[in-house]
Amino acid sequence: MIKSGQKWVEMRLYDEKRRKIKVDDEIVFTHTDTAEALLCKVKGLCVCADFNELYRRYDKIALGYQESETAHPQDMLAYYSQENIDVYGVVGIEVKLLP
């Protein structure tokens, strides 16, 4: 979805690794199934206490949902434990695909 330009916010825990990310950094995202790599530039960071807050800040398309889908912060519990969310908080990494 980042490749097609539909999704432009990557949601992650705001752990030690993500705290190092700064605006204008370049990040490579690698698709876990295909190993395709995408080079992106960080255009903004939105640090929030939890995914509820992050979902209020962005529309569902920016977060990677289809128009027909219902976006719900609980979806992120498939990737992150509530305990880790409470400890680290979360970040929306606003990205732009680079050529």
C-alpha positions in Angstrom: 0.0 0.0 0.0 3.0 2.3 0.6 4.2 1.4 -2.9 0.9 2.4 -4.5 0.7 5.7 -2.4 -2.5 4.7 -0.7 -0.9 4.2 2.8 1.4 6.9 4.0 1.5 6.3 7.8 3.3 3.3 9.2 2.2 2.5 12.8 4.8 1.1 15.2 5.6 0.9 18.9 7.7 3.9 20.0 10.4 1.7 21.4 14.1 2.3 21.5 14.6 1.6 17.8 11.8 3.9 16.7 12.9 6.7 19.0 16.1 7.1 16.9 14.0 8.0 13.8 14.0 11.6 12.8 12.2 13.6 10.1 14.1 13.5 6.7 15.6 10.1 7.6 15.4 7.4 4.9 13.9 4.0 5.9 13.8 0.8 4.0 10.6 -1.2 4.6 10.9 -4.9 3.5 7.7 -6.9 2.7 7.8 -9.9 5.0 6.3 -12.3 2.3 8.0 -11.1 -0.9 11.2 -9.5 0.5 10.5 -6.5 -1.7 12.2 -3.4 -0.3 10.9 0.1 -0.5 13.0 3.2 0.3 11.0 5.9 2.0 11.7 9.3 3.4 10.3 10.2 6.9 8.1 13.3 6.4 6.7 13.4 10.0 6.3 11.6 13.3 3.2 11.5 15.4 4.0 10.2 18.9 0.9 9.0 20.9 0.1 7.3 24.1 -1.7 4.5 22.3 -3.3 3.4 19.1 -6.6 4.9 20.0 -5.0 8.4 19.9 -3.1 7.6 16.7 -6.3 6.4 15.0 -8.0 9.7 15.9 -5.2 11.7 14.3 -5.3 10.1 10.8 -8.0 8.9 8.4 -8.2 5.1 7.8 -6.8 5.3 4.3 -3.6 6.9 5.5 -3.2 4.0 8.0 -3.6 1.3 5.3 -7.3 0.4 5.5 -9.6 0.1 2.4 -12.6 2.4 2.1 -14.9 -0.5 2.7 -13.0 -1.6 5.9 -13.7 -0.5 9.5 -10.5 0.9 11.1 -10.2 -0.1 14.8 -7.2 0.5 17.1 -7.7 -3.0 18.6 -6.5 -4.4 15.2 -2.9 -3.5 16.3 -3.1 -6.1 19.1 -2.4 -8.7 16.5 1.1 -7.2 16.3 1.8 -5.6 19.7 0.9 -6.6 23.2 -1.1 -4.1 25.3 1.7 -4.2 27.8 4.2 -3.0 25.3 1.9 -0.3 24.0 1.5 0.9 27.6 5.3 0.8 28.2 6.5 2.5 25.0 3.6 4.3 23.4 3.2 4.4 19.7 4.3 6.4 16.7 2.8 7.1 13.3 5.7 7.4 10.9 4.6 9.6 7.9 6.5 8.4 4.9 7.0 9.3 1.2 8.1 6.6 -1.2 11.4 7.5 -2.9 12.3 6.5 -6.5 
